Amino acid sequence: MDLVIDPHGQVRCVYDETIDLATLGKLSIRRASYVEPNADGGWMADLSPLRGPRLAGFVHRSQALEAELVWLKRNWLAWPPT
């Protein structure tokens, strides 16, 4: 799990259960994206909740999840944020 701490002490991360995030303080959890099946039977990652793109063309859900995570790390967790 990658944790990004800004100069004001705010922590950002892509949620998982590697550590108990509540130990860091009050949590504010929000959806960053949606990984959904598309009409063609494939998968897409919709990053519009963060004003990001829709990544499509994935045969497997796991591929869409990986592309979602790569985008989040490069564009949302990167410092300074883009």
PyMOL Python script that loads the backbone (N, CA, C, O; Angstrom):
from pymol import cmd

cmd.read_pdbstr("""\
ATOM      1  N   MET A   1       0.850  -1.177   0.000  1.00  0.00           N
ATOM      2  CA  MET A   1       0.000   0.000   0.000  1.00  0.00           C
ATOM      3  C   MET A   1       0.891   1.233   0.000  1.00  0.00           C
ATOM      4  O   MET A   1       1.824   1.341   0.796  1.00  0.00           O
ATOM      5  N   ASP A   2       0.594   2.154  -0.896  1.00  0.00           N
ATOM      6  CA  ASP A   2       1.314   3.421  -0.957  1.00  0.00           C
ATOM      7  C   ASP A   2       0.527   4.480  -0.210  1.00  0.00           C
ATOM      8  O   ASP A   2      -0.654   4.694  -0.486  1.00  0.00           O
ATOM      9  N   LEU A   3       1.180   5.145   0.740  1.00  0.00           N
ATOM     10  CA  LEU A   3       0.576   6.265   1.460  1.00  0.00           C
ATOM     11  C   LEU A   3       1.287   7.536   1.038  1.00  0.00           C
ATOM     12  O   LEU A   3       2.517   7.591   1.031  1.00  0.00           O
ATOM     13  N   VAL A   4       0.520   8.558   0.688  1.00  0.00           N
ATOM     14  CA  VAL A   4       1.084   9.856   0.331  1.00  0.00           C
ATOM     15  C   VAL A   4       0.638  10.837   1.395  1.00  0.00           C
ATOM     16  O   VAL A   4      -0.556  10.988   1.651  1.00  0.00           O
ATOM     17  N   ILE A   5       1.599  11.501   2.015  1.00  0.00           N
ATOM     18  CA  ILE A   5       1.301  12.474   3.070  1.00  0.00           C
ATOM     19  C   ILE A   5       1.680  13.845   2.548  1.00  0.00           C
ATOM     20  O   ILE A   5       2.843  14.101   2.234  1.00  0.00           O
ATOM     21  N   ASP A   6       0.682  14.738   2.455  1.00  0.00           N
ATOM     22  CA  ASP A   6       0.959  16.075   1.924  1.00  0.00           C
ATOM     23  C   ASP A   6       1.540  16.974   3.017  1.00  0.00           C
ATOM     24  O   ASP A   6       1.587  16.573   4.180  1.00  0.00           O
ATOM     25  N   PRO A   7       1.979  18.172   2.664  1.00  0.00           N
ATOM     26  CA  PRO A   7       2.596  19.066   3.648  1.00  0.00           C
ATOM     27  C   PRO A   7       1.684  19.456   4.814  1.00  0.00           C
ATOM     28  O   PRO A   7       2.165  19.944   5.837  1.00  0.00           O
ATOM     29  N   HIS A   8       0.372  19.245   4.667  1.00  0.00           N
ATOM     30  CA  HIS A   8      -0.577  19.571   5.732  1.00  0.00           C
ATOM     31  C   HIS A   8      -0.899  18.361   6.603  1.00  0.00           C
ATOM     32  O   HIS A   8      -1.730  18.446   7.507  1.00  0.00           O
ATOM     33  N   GLY A   9      -0.246  17.246   6.333  1.00  0.00           N
ATOM     34  CA  GLY A   9      -0.460  16.037   7.119  1.00  0.00           C
ATOM     35  C   GLY A   9      -1.614  15.171   6.638  1.00  0.00           C
ATOM     36  O   GLY A   9      -1.954  14.183   7.290  1.00  0.00           O
ATOM     37  N   GLN A  10      -2.225  15.524   5.508  1.00  0.00           N
ATOM     38  CA  GLN A  10      -3.301  14.714   4.951  1.00  0.00           C
ATOM     39  C   GLN A  10      -2.696  13.485   4.266  1.00  0.00           C
ATOM     40  O   GLN A  10      -1.712  13.591   3.534  1.00  0.00           O
ATOM     41  N   VAL A  11      -3.289  12.341   4.509  1.00  0.00           N
ATOM     42  CA  VAL A  11      -2.804  11.086   3.947  1.00  0.00           C
ATOM     43  C   VAL A  11      -3.767  10.636   2.854  1.00  0.00           C
ATOM     44  O   VAL A  11      -4.983  10.639   3.047  1.00  0.00           O
ATOM     45  N   ARG A  12      -3.213  10.247   1.697  1.00  0.00           N
ATOM     46  CA  ARG A  12      -4.007   9.679   0.612  1.00  0.00           C
ATOM     47  C   ARG A  12      -3.468   8.303   0.287  1.00  0.00           C
ATOM     48  O   ARG A  12      -2.266   8.049   0.370  1.00  0.00           O
ATOM     49  N   CYS A  13      -4.384   7.414  -0.087  1.00  0.00           N
ATOM     50  CA  CYS A  13      -3.981   6.075  -0.512  1.00  0.00           C
ATOM     51  C   CYS A  13      -5.131   5.437  -1.259  1.00  0.00           C
ATOM     52  O   CYS A  13      -6.270   5.897  -1.192  1.00  0.00           O
ATOM     53  N   VAL A  14      -4.815   4.374  -1.971  1.00  0.00           N
ATOM     54  CA  VAL A  14      -5.846   3.530  -2.546  1.00  0.00           C
ATOM     55  C   VAL A  14      -6.167   2.509  -1.464  1.00  0.00           C
ATOM     56  O   VAL A  14      -5.301   1.743  -1.041  1.00  0.00           O
ATOM     57  N   TYR A  15      -7.405   2.505  -1.026  1.00  0.00           N
ATOM     58  CA  TYR A  15      -7.798   1.683   0.123  1.00  0.00           C
ATOM     59  C   TYR A  15      -7.556   0.206  -0.125  1.00  0.00           C
ATOM     60  O   TYR A  15      -7.900  -0.339  -1.174  1.00  0.00           O
ATOM     61  N   ASP A  16      -6.963  -0.414   0.857  1.00  0.00           N
ATOM     62  CA  ASP A  16      -6.980  -1.860   0.995  1.00  0.00           C
ATOM     63  C   ASP A  16      -6.832  -2.140   2.489  1.00  0.00           C
ATOM     64  O   ASP A  16      -6.792  -1.204   3.288  1.00  0.00           O
ATOM     65  N   GLU A  17      -6.753  -3.376   2.865  1.00  0.00           N
ATOM     66  CA  GLU A  17      -6.759  -3.709   4.283  1.00  0.00           C
ATOM     67  C   GLU A  17      -5.383  -4.138   4.792  1.00  0.00           C
ATOM     68  O   GLU A  17      -5.282  -4.898   5.755  1.00  0.00           O
ATOM     69  N   THR A  18      -4.321  -3.645   4.140  1.00  0.00           N
ATOM     70  CA  THR A  18      -2.966  -3.978   4.556  1.00  0.00           C
ATOM     71  C   THR A  18      -2.708  -3.495   5.981  1.00  0.00           C
ATOM     72  O   THR A  18      -2.138  -4.218   6.798  1.00  0.00           O
ATOM     73  N   ILE A  19      -3.132  -2.273   6.267  1.00  0.00           N
ATOM     74  CA  ILE A  19      -3.021  -1.735   7.630  1.00  0.00           C
ATOM     75  C   ILE A  19      -4.372  -1.173   8.030  1.00  0.00           C
ATOM     76  O   ILE A  19      -5.217  -0.899   7.178  1.00  0.00           O
ATOM     77  N   ASP A  20      -4.573  -1.002   9.323  1.00  0.00           N
ATOM     78  CA  ASP A  20      -5.800  -0.387   9.830  1.00  0.00           C
ATOM     79  C   ASP A  20      -5.649   1.119   9.694  1.00  0.00           C
ATOM     80  O   ASP A  20      -4.984   1.756  10.512  1.00  0.00           O
ATOM     81  N   LEU A  21      -6.259   1.689   8.668  1.00  0.00           N
ATOM     82  CA  LEU A  21      -6.108   3.114   8.396  1.00  0.00           C
ATOM     83  C   LEU A  21      -6.666   3.995   9.515  1.00  0.00           C
ATOM     84  O   LEU A  21      -6.266   5.152   9.642  1.00  0.00           O
ATOM     85  N   ALA A  22      -7.568   3.473  10.314  1.00  0.00           N
ATOM     86  CA  ALA A  22      -8.130   4.256  11.422  1.00  0.00           C
ATOM     87  C   ALA A  22      -7.058   4.640  12.439  1.00  0.00           C
ATOM     88  O   ALA A  22      -7.249   5.585  13.204  1.00  0.00           O
ATOM     89  N   THR A  23      -5.937   3.926  12.458  1.00  0.00           N
ATOM     90  CA  THR A  23      -4.867   4.294  13.384  1.00  0.00           C
ATOM     91  C   THR A  23      -4.203   5.613  12.998  1.00  0.00           C
ATOM     92  O   THR A  23      -3.481   6.204  13.802  1.00  0.00           O
ATOM     93  N   LEU A  24      -4.447   6.081  11.763  1.00  0.00           N
ATOM     94  CA  LEU A  24      -3.874   7.347  11.294  1.00  0.00           C
ATOM     95  C   LEU A  24      -4.732   8.545  11.658  1.00  0.00           C
ATOM     96  O   LEU A  24      -4.278   9.684  11.550  1.00  0.00           O
ATOM     97  N   GLY A  25      -5.954   8.309  12.083  1.00  0.00           N
ATOM     98  CA  GLY A  25      -6.864   9.399  12.432  1.00  0.00           C
ATOM     99  C   GLY A  25      -8.211   9.203  11.780  1.00  0.00           C
ATOM    100  O   GLY A  25      -8.531   8.120  11.290  1.00  0.00           O
ATOM    101  N   LYS A  26      -9.005  10.275  11.780  1.00  0.00           N
ATOM    102  CA  LYS A  26     -10.353  10.227  11.212  1.00  0.00           C
ATOM    103  C   LYS A  26     -10.268   9.958   9.704  1.00  0.00           C
ATOM    104  O   LYS A  26      -9.491  10.593   8.990  1.00  0.00           O
ATOM    105  N   LEU A  27     -11.076   9.014   9.239  1.00  0.00           N
ATOM    106  CA  LEU A  27     -11.048   8.619   7.836  1.00  0.00           C
ATOM    107  C   LEU A  27     -12.112   9.352   7.028  1.00  0.00           C
ATOM    108  O   LEU A  27     -13.194   9.662   7.526  1.00  0.00           O
ATOM    109  N   SER A  28     -11.779   9.615   5.785  1.00  0.00           N
ATOM    110  CA  SER A  28     -12.727  10.104   4.791  1.00  0.00           C
ATOM    111  C   SER A  28     -12.497   9.250   3.559  1.00  0.00           C
ATOM    112  O   SER A  28     -11.515   9.438   2.841  1.00  0.00           O
ATOM    113  N   ILE A  29     -13.398   8.314   3.314  1.00  0.00           N
ATOM    114  CA  ILE A  29     -13.237   7.370   2.214  1.00  0.00           C
ATOM    115  C   ILE A  29     -14.226   7.740   1.116  1.00  0.00           C
ATOM    116  O   ILE A  29     -15.412   7.944   1.373  1.00  0.00           O
ATOM    117  N   ARG A  30     -13.718   7.823  -0.114  1.00  0.00           N
ATOM    118  CA  ARG A  30     -14.604   8.095  -1.247  1.00  0.00           C
ATOM    119  C   ARG A  30     -14.198   7.233  -2.429  1.00  0.00           C
ATOM    120  O   ARG A  30     -13.060   6.776  -2.533  1.00  0.00           O
ATOM    121  N   ARG A  31     -15.145   7.027  -3.302  1.00  0.00           N
ATOM    122  CA  ARG A  31     -14.914   6.193  -4.483  1.00  0.00           C
ATOM    123  C   ARG A  31     -14.062   6.953  -5.480  1.00  0.00           C
ATOM    124  O   ARG A  31     -14.317   8.122  -5.769  1.00  0.00           O
ATOM    125  N   ALA A  32     -13.048   6.281  -6.000  1.00  0.00           N
ATOM    126  CA  ALA A  32     -12.161   6.886  -6.998  1.00  0.00           C
ATOM    127  C   ALA A  32     -12.551   6.480  -8.403  1.00  0.00           C
ATOM    128  O   ALA A  32     -12.272   7.201  -9.361  1.00  0.00           O
ATOM    129  N   SER A  33     -13.198   5.326  -8.534  1.00  0.00           N
ATOM    130  CA  SER A  33     -13.527   4.828  -9.866  1.00  0.00           C
ATOM    131  C   SER A  33     -14.536   3.705  -9.761  1.00  0.00           C
ATOM    132  O   SER A  33     -14.918   3.268  -8.675  1.00  0.00           O
ATOM    133  N   TYR A  34     -14.950   3.258 -10.927  1.00  0.00           N
ATOM    134  CA  TYR A  34     -15.841   2.109 -11.043  1.00  0.00           C
ATOM    135  C   TYR A  34     -15.223   1.157 -12.051  1.00  0.00           C
ATOM    136  O   TYR A  34     -14.848   1.573 -13.147  1.00  0.00           O
ATOM    137  N   VAL A  35     -15.112  -0.104 -11.698  1.00  0.00           N
ATOM    138  CA  VAL A  35     -14.686  -1.123 -12.663  1.00  0.00           C
ATOM    139  C   VAL A  35     -15.928  -1.950 -12.956  1.00  0.00           C
ATOM    140  O   VAL A  35     -16.472  -2.621 -12.079  1.00  0.00           O
ATOM    141  N   GLU A  36     -16.367  -1.886 -14.218  1.00  0.00           N
ATOM    142  CA  GLU A  36     -17.648  -2.458 -14.611  1.00  0.00           C
ATOM    143  C   GLU A  36     -17.525  -3.218 -15.923  1.00  0.00           C
ATOM    144  O   GLU A  36     -16.630  -2.947 -16.724  1.00  0.00           O
ATOM    145  N   PRO A  37     -18.428  -4.173 -16.140  1.00  0.00           N
ATOM    146  CA  PRO A  37     -18.474  -4.806 -17.457  1.00  0.00           C
ATOM    147  C   PRO A  37     -19.062  -3.828 -18.474  1.00  0.00           C
ATOM    148  O   PRO A  37     -19.877  -2.976 -18.120  1.00  0.00           O
ATOM    149  N   ASN A  38     -18.653  -3.951 -19.721  1.00  0.00           N
ATOM    150  CA  ASN A  38     -19.224  -3.097 -20.759  1.00  0.00           C
ATOM    151  C   ASN A  38     -20.166  -3.912 -21.642  1.00  0.00           C
ATOM    152  O   ASN A  38     -20.309  -5.120 -21.458  1.00  0.00           O
ATOM    153  N   ALA A  39     -20.801  -3.251 -22.593  1.00  0.00           N
ATOM    154  CA  ALA A  39     -21.796  -3.897 -23.448  1.00  0.00           C
ATOM    155  C   ALA A  39     -21.203  -4.999 -24.319  1.00  0.00           C
ATOM    156  O   ALA A  39     -21.928  -5.890 -24.761  1.00  0.00           O
ATOM    157  N   ASP A  40     -19.898  -4.953 -24.573  1.00  0.00           N
ATOM    158  CA  ASP A  40     -19.237  -5.949 -25.416  1.00  0.00           C
ATOM    159  C   ASP A  40     -18.803  -7.193 -24.643  1.00  0.00           C
ATOM    160  O   ASP A  40     -18.223  -8.109 -25.227  1.00  0.00           O
ATOM    161  N   GLY A  41     -19.075  -7.236 -23.349  1.00  0.00           N
ATOM    162  CA  GLY A  41     -18.660  -8.369 -22.533  1.00  0.00           C
ATOM    163  C   GLY A  41     -17.266  -8.227 -21.969  1.00  0.00           C
ATOM    164  O   GLY A  41     -16.771  -9.136 -21.303  1.00  0.00           O
ATOM    165  N   GLY A  42     -16.617  -7.091 -22.227  1.00  0.00           N
ATOM    166  CA  GLY A  42     -15.303  -6.811 -21.656  1.00  0.00           C
ATOM    167  C   GLY A  42     -15.452  -5.991 -20.386  1.00  0.00           C
ATOM    168  O   GLY A  42     -16.524  -5.939 -19.783  1.00  0.00           O
ATOM    169  N   TRP A  43     -14.367  -5.357 -19.994  1.00  0.00           N
ATOM    170  CA  TRP A  43     -14.344  -4.587 -18.753  1.00  0.00           C
ATOM    171  C   TRP A  43     -13.764  -3.207 -18.983  1.00  0.00           C
ATOM    172  O   TRP A  43     -12.936  -3.004 -19.871  1.00  0.00           O
ATOM    173  N   MET A  44     -14.210  -2.261 -18.173  1.00  0.00           N
ATOM    174  CA  MET A  44     -13.671  -0.907 -18.238  1.00  0.00           C
ATOM    175  C   MET A  44     -13.500  -0.354 -16.832  1.00  0.00           C
ATOM    176  O   MET A  44     -14.208  -0.741 -15.903  1.00  0.00           O
ATOM    177  N   ALA A  45     -12.541   0.562 -16.698  1.00  0.00           N
ATOM    178  CA  ALA A  45     -12.331   1.287 -15.448  1.00  0.00           C
ATOM    179  C   ALA A  45     -12.707   2.738 -15.721  1.00  0.00           C
ATOM    180  O   ALA A  45     -12.085   3.407 -16.547  1.00  0.00           O
ATOM    181  N   ASP A  46     -13.718   3.209 -15.026  1.00  0.00           N
ATOM    182  CA  ASP A  46     -14.219   4.576 -15.192  1.00  0.00           C
ATOM    183  C   ASP A  46     -13.686   5.410 -14.035  1.00  0.00           C
ATOM    184  O   ASP A  46     -14.120   5.255 -12.893  1.00  0.00           O
ATOM    185  N   LEU A  47     -12.742   6.295 -14.340  1.00  0.00           N
ATOM    186  CA  LEU A  47     -12.108   7.119 -13.319  1.00  0.00           C
ATOM    187  C   LEU A  47     -12.715   8.519 -13.240  1.00  0.00           C
ATOM    188  O   LEU A  47     -12.086   9.444 -12.726  1.00  0.00           O
ATOM    189  N   SER A  48     -13.927   8.673 -13.745  1.00  0.00           N
ATOM    190  CA  SER A  48     -14.575   9.986 -13.752  1.00  0.00           C
ATOM    191  C   SER A  48     -14.792  10.586 -12.358  1.00  0.00           C
ATOM    192  O   SER A  48     -14.827  11.812 -12.250  1.00  0.00           O
ATOM    193  N   PRO A  49     -14.942   9.792 -11.278  1.00  0.00           N
ATOM    194  CA  PRO A  49     -15.062  10.440  -9.970  1.00  0.00           C
ATOM    195  C   PRO A  49     -13.855  11.326  -9.618  1.00  0.00           C
ATOM    196  O   PRO A  49     -13.968  12.232  -8.793  1.00  0.00           O
ATOM    197  N   LEU A  50     -12.707  11.060 -10.244  1.00  0.00           N
ATOM    198  CA  LEU A  50     -11.508  11.890 -10.041  1.00  0.00           C
ATOM    199  C   LEU A  50     -11.211  12.726 -11.280  1.00  0.00           C
ATOM    200  O   LEU A  50     -10.088  13.198 -11.459  1.00  0.00           O
ATOM    201  N   ARG A  51     -12.207  12.910 -12.128  1.00  0.00           N
ATOM    202  CA  ARG A  51     -12.066  13.631 -13.388  1.00  0.00           C
ATOM    203  C   ARG A  51     -11.039  12.963 -14.311  1.00  0.00           C
ATOM    204  O   ARG A  51     -10.344  13.627 -15.080  1.00  0.00           O
ATOM    205  N   GLY A  52     -10.968  11.652 -14.212  1.00  0.00           N
ATOM    206  CA  GLY A  52     -10.044  10.889 -15.044  1.00  0.00           C
ATOM    207  C   GLY A  52     -10.748  10.274 -16.236  1.00  0.00           C
ATOM    208  O   GLY A  52     -11.935  10.517 -16.456  1.00  0.00           O
ATOM    209  N   PRO A  53     -10.022   9.479 -17.007  1.00  0.00           N
ATOM    210  CA  PRO A  53     -10.565   8.886 -18.227  1.00  0.00           C
ATOM    211  C   PRO A  53     -11.361   7.610 -17.955  1.00  0.00           C
ATOM    212  O   PRO A  53     -11.422   7.114 -16.830  1.00  0.00           O
ATOM    213  N   ARG A  54     -11.957   7.107 -19.010  1.00  0.00           N
ATOM    214  CA  ARG A  54     -12.529   5.762 -19.001  1.00  0.00           C
ATOM    215  C   ARG A  54     -11.538   4.874 -19.734  1.00  0.00           C
ATOM    216  O   ARG A  54     -11.252   5.084 -20.913  1.00  0.00           O
ATOM    217  N   LEU A  55     -11.027   3.900 -19.038  1.00  0.00           N
ATOM    218  CA  LEU A  55     -10.069   2.964 -19.617  1.00  0.00           C
ATOM    219  C   LEU A  55     -10.834   1.711 -20.009  1.00  0.00           C
ATOM    220  O   LEU A  55     -11.420   1.050 -19.151  1.00  0.00           O
ATOM    221  N   ALA A  56     -10.837   1.380 -21.279  1.00  0.00           N
ATOM    222  CA  ALA A  56     -11.655   0.264 -21.755  1.00  0.00           C
ATOM    223  C   ALA A  56     -10.833  -0.696 -22.592  1.00  0.00           C
ATOM    224  O   ALA A  56      -9.651  -0.471 -22.856  1.00  0.00           O
ATOM    225  N   GLY A  57     -11.488  -1.774 -23.003  1.00  0.00           N
ATOM    226  CA  GLY A  57     -10.860  -2.744 -23.892  1.00  0.00           C
ATOM    227  C   GLY A  57     -10.208  -3.904 -23.161  1.00  0.00           C
ATOM    228  O   GLY A  57      -9.340  -4.575 -23.719  1.00  0.00           O
ATOM    229  N   PHE A  58     -10.611  -4.151 -21.930  1.00  0.00           N
ATOM    230  CA  PHE A  58     -10.002  -5.226 -21.155  1.00  0.00           C
ATOM    231  C   PHE A  58     -10.857  -6.483 -21.242  1.00  0.00           C
ATOM    232  O   PHE A  58     -12.074  -6.424 -21.070  1.00  0.00           O
ATOM    233  N   VAL A  59     -10.227  -7.609 -21.506  1.00  0.00           N
ATOM    234  CA  VAL A  59     -10.924  -8.882 -21.594  1.00  0.00           C
ATOM    235  C   VAL A  59     -11.292  -9.380 -20.201  1.00  0.00           C
ATOM    236  O   VAL A  59     -12.363  -9.953 -20.002  1.00  0.00           O
ATOM    237  N   HIS A  60     -10.401  -9.159 -19.244  1.00  0.00           N
ATOM    238  CA  HIS A  60     -10.604  -9.666 -17.887  1.00  0.00           C
ATOM    239  C   HIS A  60     -10.740  -8.519 -16.886  1.00  0.00           C
ATOM    240  O   HIS A  60     -10.116  -7.469 -17.040  1.00  0.00           O
ATOM    241  N   ARG A  61     -11.548  -8.732 -15.879  1.00  0.00           N
ATOM    242  CA  ARG A  61     -11.731  -7.729 -14.825  1.00  0.00           C
ATOM    243  C   ARG A  61     -10.406  -7.404 -14.157  1.00  0.00           C
ATOM    244  O   ARG A  61     -10.141  -6.243 -13.844  1.00  0.00           O
ATOM    245  N   SER A  62      -9.582  -8.397 -13.938  1.00  0.00           N
ATOM    246  CA  SER A  62      -8.293  -8.173 -13.279  1.00  0.00           C
ATOM    247  C   SER A  62      -7.419  -7.202 -14.077  1.00  0.00           C
ATOM    248  O   SER A  62      -6.648  -6.443 -13.490  1.00  0.00           O
ATOM    249  N   GLN A  63      -7.530  -7.217 -15.394  1.00  0.00           N
ATOM    250  CA  GLN A  63      -6.767  -6.277 -16.227  1.00  0.00           C
ATOM    251  C   GLN A  63      -7.268  -4.843 -16.013  1.00  0.00           C
ATOM    252  O   GLN A  63      -6.472  -3.908 -15.922  1.00  0.00           O
ATOM    253  N   ALA A  64      -8.576  -4.682 -15.933  1.00  0.00           N
ATOM    254  CA  ALA A  64      -9.145  -3.353 -15.688  1.00  0.00           C
ATOM    255  C   ALA A  64      -8.758  -2.852 -14.298  1.00  0.00           C
ATOM    256  O   ALA A  64      -8.461  -1.669 -14.131  1.00  0.00           O
ATOM    257  N   LEU A  65      -8.759  -3.734 -13.300  1.00  0.00           N
ATOM    258  CA  LEU A  65      -8.351  -3.348 -11.947  1.00  0.00           C
ATOM    259  C   LEU A  65      -6.890  -2.915 -11.918  1.00  0.00           C
ATOM    260  O   LEU A  65      -6.547  -1.945 -11.242  1.00  0.00           O
ATOM    261  N   GLU A  66      -6.036  -3.616 -12.635  1.00  0.00           N
ATOM    262  CA  GLU A  66      -4.616  -3.258 -12.685  1.00  0.00           C
ATOM    263  C   GLU A  66      -4.428  -1.914 -13.379  1.00  0.00           C
ATOM    264  O   GLU A  66      -3.649  -1.085 -12.909  1.00  0.00           O
ATOM    265  N   ALA A  67      -5.126  -1.682 -14.486  1.00  0.00           N
ATOM    266  CA  ALA A  67      -5.031  -0.398 -15.193  1.00  0.00           C
ATOM    267  C   ALA A  67      -5.544   0.736 -14.307  1.00  0.00           C
ATOM    268  O   ALA A  67      -4.979   1.829 -14.302  1.00  0.00           O
ATOM    269  N   GLU A  68      -6.600   0.477 -13.568  1.00  0.00           N
ATOM    270  CA  GLU A  68      -7.137   1.461 -12.617  1.00  0.00           C
ATOM    271  C   GLU A  68      -6.073   1.836 -11.590  1.00  0.00           C
ATOM    272  O   GLU A  68      -5.845   3.018 -11.335  1.00  0.00           O
ATOM    273  N   LEU A  69      -5.427   0.844 -11.005  1.00  0.00           N
ATOM    274  CA  LEU A  69      -4.415   1.090  -9.982  1.00  0.00           C
ATOM    275  C   LEU A  69      -3.216   1.846 -10.545  1.00  0.00           C
ATOM    276  O   LEU A  69      -2.698   2.756  -9.898  1.00  0.00           O
ATOM    277  N   VAL A  70      -2.774   1.477 -11.744  1.00  0.00           N
ATOM    278  CA  VAL A  70      -1.658   2.184 -12.382  1.00  0.00           C
ATOM    279  C   VAL A  70      -2.021   3.650 -12.592  1.00  0.00           C
ATOM    280  O   VAL A  70      -1.222   4.535 -12.285  1.00  0.00           O
ATOM    281  N   TRP A  71      -3.223   3.917 -13.114  1.00  0.00           N
ATOM    282  CA  TRP A  71      -3.645   5.302 -13.340  1.00  0.00           C
ATOM    283  C   TRP A  71      -3.701   6.075 -12.023  1.00  0.00           C
ATOM    284  O   TRP A  71      -3.229   7.210 -11.945  1.00  0.00           O
ATOM    285  N   LEU A  72      -4.276   5.461 -10.993  1.00  0.00           N
ATOM    286  CA  LEU A  72      -4.375   6.135  -9.695  1.00  0.00           C
ATOM    287  C   LEU A  72      -2.996   6.466  -9.133  1.00  0.00           C
ATOM    288  O   LEU A  72      -2.789   7.560  -8.608  1.00  0.00           O
ATOM    289  N   LYS A  73      -2.063   5.541  -9.237  1.00  0.00           N
ATOM    290  CA  LYS A  73      -0.715   5.795  -8.714  1.00  0.00           C
ATOM    291  C   LYS A  73      -0.011   6.901  -9.490  1.00  0.00           C
ATOM    292  O   LYS A  73       0.691   7.718  -8.894  1.00  0.00           O
ATOM    293  N   ARG A  74      -0.185   6.940 -10.802  1.00  0.00           N
ATOM    294  CA  ARG A  74       0.498   7.946 -11.630  1.00  0.00           C
ATOM    295  C   ARG A  74      -0.156   9.321 -11.564  1.00  0.00           C
ATOM    296  O   ARG A  74       0.526  10.340 -11.670  1.00  0.00           O
ATOM    297  N   ASN A  75      -1.468   9.354 -11.391  1.00  0.00           N
ATOM    298  CA  ASN A  75      -2.191  10.607 -11.543  1.00  0.00           C
ATOM    299  C   ASN A  75      -2.844  11.146 -10.286  1.00  0.00           C
ATOM    300  O   ASN A  75      -3.114  12.344 -10.198  1.00  0.00           O
ATOM    301  N   TRP A  76      -3.098  10.300  -9.324  1.00  0.00           N
ATOM    302  CA  TRP A  76      -3.772  10.762  -8.112  1.00  0.00           C
ATOM    303  C   TRP A  76      -2.858  10.690  -6.896  1.00  0.00           C
ATOM    304  O   TRP A  76      -2.879  11.580  -6.047  1.00  0.00           O
ATOM    305  N   LEU A  77      -2.059   9.637  -6.812  1.00  0.00           N
ATOM    306  CA  LEU A  77      -1.141   9.520  -5.675  1.00  0.00           C
ATOM    307  C   LEU A  77       0.162  10.253  -5.914  1.00  0.00           C
ATOM    308  O   LEU A  77       0.893  10.537  -4.966  1.00  0.00           O
ATOM    309  N   ALA A  78       0.462  10.560  -7.150  1.00  0.00           N
ATOM    310  CA  ALA A  78       1.712  11.273  -7.460  1.00  0.00           C
ATOM    311  C   ALA A  78       1.753  12.621  -6.745  1.00  0.00           C
ATOM    312  O   ALA A  78       0.717  13.263  -6.567  1.00  0.00           O
ATOM    313  N   TRP A  79       2.933  13.045  -6.341  1.00  0.00           N
ATOM    314  CA  TRP A  79       3.065  14.341  -5.688  1.00  0.00           C
ATOM    315  C   TRP A  79       3.944  15.244  -6.525  1.00  0.00           C
ATOM    316  O   TRP A  79       5.026  14.808  -6.921  1.00  0.00           O
ATOM    317  N   PRO A  80       3.558  16.457  -6.817  1.00  0.00           N
ATOM    318  CA  PRO A  80       2.257  17.011  -6.449  1.00  0.00           C
ATOM    319  C   PRO A  80       1.157  16.403  -7.298  1.00  0.00           C
ATOM    320  O   PRO A  80       1.422  15.924  -8.401  1.00  0.00           O
ATOM    321  N   PRO A  81      -0.091  16.414  -6.798  1.00  0.00           N
ATOM    322  CA  PRO A  81      -1.178  15.807  -7.558  1.00  0.00           C
ATOM    323  C   PRO A  81      -1.394  16.520  -8.879  1.00  0.00           C
ATOM    324  O   PRO A  81      -1.227  17.735  -8.979  1.00  0.00           O
ATOM    325  N   THR A  82      -1.769  15.747  -9.895  1.00  0.00           N
ATOM    326  CA  THR A  82      -2.021  16.330 -11.212  1.00  0.00           C
ATOM    327  C   THR A  82      -3.494  16.600 -11.400  1.00  0.00           C
ATOM    328  O   THR A  82      -3.902  17.092 -12.452  1.00  0.00           O
TER     329      THR A  82
END
""", "prot")
cmd.dss("prot")
cmd.show_as("cartoon", "prot")
cmd.util.cbc("prot")
cmd.orient("prot")
